[in-house]
Amino acid sequence: MSAPTAQHDYVGDRPAPKTTPRARPSLIYQAVRTLASLKLTVVLFSLAMVLVFFGTLGMTQDSIEGTVHRYFRSWIAMIDLQGLAEFCKVFLGFGPDFQLPVKL
């Protein structure tokens, strides 16, 4: 013997409800939504931390005014990797003749 199946009001020959297509968001809305995204915030915050780290290391090679001008008051920061080499010598135990002549 099988159990009787219950009839529900959502089962039947009713046609599916008609959906209207959504309007495409405006270009301004899409631009604001992109600028307000969490991914962009995390990327920019990470880049700011890298810039502050290399700016702090840059103070070992130059004066405070020169470092501020080079790293924080310019549109494009040219990072001198010699400060990173000095950091590696002190904290990571690299040899005294270790150098990174490349600018990033």
Residue pairs with C-beta under 8 A, 6 or more apart in sequence:
25 33
34 40
51 71
51 72
51 77
54 71
54 77
54 79
54 83
54 84
55 67
55 68
55 71
55 72
55 77
57 83
57 84
57 86
57 87
58 67
58 70
58 71
58 79
58 80
58 83
59 67
60 83
60 86
61 80
61 82
61 83
61 86
62 70
70 77
70 78
71 77
71 79
78 103
78 104
79 103
79 104
80 103
81 100
81 101
81 102
81 103
81 104
82 99
82 100
82 101
84 100
85 94
85 98
85 99
85 100
88 94
88 98
89 95
89 96
89 98
